[in-house]
Amino acid sequence: MISHYFVPLGAEINERYFKTLFLDVGLVCRICGLSMADIQGMEDMMLINSGAICEQLVGQHLLYSGKSFETPQLYCWMRQ
């Protein structure tokens, strides 16, 4: 049996580095200059901003999927 020592993600927080999430995916699209007509009219969905939009979508769902009385905790990894 292999045992590992795991450090909780919150133990190595560096307050100087953070990512922000908007309230809604629609706000991210608007700031990126995308409209619904632009997205629907594109045949190739490999947009430059697709990473930011996907990150926003996942973060937004993780924030609101927990219990309403718990403070949500999201962590990100950044290359130094």
Secondary structure, DSSP 8 states (H G I E B T S, - for coil): --------GGGG--TT------S-HHHHHHHTT--HHHHHH-S----TTHHHHHHHHHHHHHHHHS-TTS----------
